[in-house]
Amino acid sequence: MNAAEPAGHAPDGSAPRESAPRESAPHELIVVGCGTVVPEADRAASSYWVSSPGTGSTAGTRVLFDCGPGALQALARLGLPWGKITDLAITHFHADHVGALPGLFFALRHGLARPRRRPLTVWGPAGTRAFFERLADAFGDFVLNPGFPVLIEELPPGEARHLSGGPRLEAHKTRHTEESVAWRLDGEGFSFGYTGDTGPSRELGSFMRGVTALVCECSLHDSQATDNHLSPAPVAELVAAARPRLLVLTHIYPHFRTDHDVSRLVAEAGYAGATRVATEGLGVSLSR
């Protein structure tokens, strides 16, 4: 479909259909994409769905953390209602974390059977507004004006805001890039943490203390350790401080994942808690 085609219709003129909605737990994390910059047939790049029902008159939230290449197709495969995302939280501007954003906004503009009216709030680090303006310059005005309000909020590290559905979102500076942040989301009866890409950091572990599930990158073997990605030893140190109920290891480069048991390496580095390696569609209850 091109920009000249009517909103809400497929190229043949028929109304498009979203996938049948997936039934989810009251507070749930679903891994949409857990890959890296290396293309892999069985996983999209970084993207994570967190849903929470509303309480009383408060509407529920559906937050997409990052939106890497392949994420939109993965959302459809998983039956997630991508057209009803309430919030988008971006960790940084590398392509493997934001590469599917133009396609997402194009789909929200042209791919829904019923045009969207509800605002979408984009949360990001410093520079997010300028980044979206550059996307709009490159791809078209639909990025900022898809037919409904797009609210861009740059959330400084150390500050927190409440989403429209109620949960509290807070950012923490990470050492991956100049702008990169990690996110923590806390709501009534649930909590979630996502490191994004980062480097060794005791402070980040303290920031994530007590989350129900922590999605934590573990990109490389300790023998390839860098100061802007995590490997098993610094992961173990970080999560020893965080003490999540469940550690979800993600963003693992394929040569590392293929040649090693990454969970075992984190355990051997000193972390004895419950651990899973992320796969597309992994669902985790976030209820405390």
C-alpha angles and dihedrals in degrees: 000000000000131000091263093062118098117268115256098024135100121233091267091054096253121126111260121234131220119223117272106278116261116237108237139185119262092262112017144163116209119187107228098170129004103167135109136228087293109091113239128183096224102046142043120221123267116326132131131186121212119183130186128176120233125251121230109325093349115109119231125254132234109188124187112202108205124338111224127177112301094020096116093054090045091053088055093046090052093048093239116158096244091172090064100054108141100189138019119202118194124197098193143330104263112130095242088062102039106020095110096051097099090051092048093053092043089053092048089052100043109011106065124096089217118037114247118243103169115099120251117216118211115202119195148139127276109306097035094118092050090046092055091047089055090049089052091050091052102039108020145276092285088084091069098020108037093153097279133060117286110198115197116201122183105205114200118220111267094030127100134200134189116240118229089259093054110259119124117239121199132180130215124193116246130194099236098096137352092267103029122128140178121226135224122190121192126181139161103302099354145067137187137185132195122185097195107197114330146139134245110313134162089187092059090054091054091048090055095045113146100003115153093230128012118199102205130178118235101177106164146019116268088250087064096042118154133183094246101049134046129245128184099279097052089040089056091049093048096048093044085066095039096048096194121184088237131017114208112196115210146157089054113166109240097239089054094046093046096049100039144041095240096190090053092051090053089049092049088052088062110274114123100175130110111289137183131183110230120249130174110280097016106154123203127183110232096193113125 
